[in-house]
Amino acid sequence: IAQYSQQKKRRDPPQDSRKFEPKEEVAVKVEILPEDLTVTIVGARGLRCADGGLLFGENDCYCRCNVKGNEEQIFIQTPMITSNSPVWNYTAELIDYYPGQALEFKLYDDDVVVADFLGRATVSADLFYPKGFDGEVQLEDAGPGIE
């Protein structure tokens, strides 16, 4: 087995006070540029009834999506649909997405006083980037008895 390696001799700077500039060098700038993503929130199923059986036992459901860790910047919010298995097929653009960022989807039941949290799903970047994703993701924190 033969191995080849090339070793460059390190040049010591001259003894005077001038800065030594090597002759062989390469200047490199690597940037991760933002991209735009198209995200469609298709729907949800098997949601618990947050209204406790009142008002026909169905949620006034909507979903919010944001880049995980940046809850203040919601880039998608679906329209409200009265159903425990809503279908939205709602599409929006995420402008300036940086590769590697996870997306977080949070579902709510809209009520007069305060919205009830129905669950969250986090989609890691390696699941959808760069080739996309079309599938289902398990909800977390969906409530007792909900799997």
Secondary structure, DSSP 4 states (H G I P E B T S, - for coil): -------PPPPPPPSSSSPP--SS----------EEEEEEEEE--S---TTTT-GGG--EEEEEEEETT-TT-EEEEPPPEESSS-EEEEEEEEEEEPTT--EEEEEEE--SS-PEEEEEEEE-HHHHTTT---S----BS--TT--
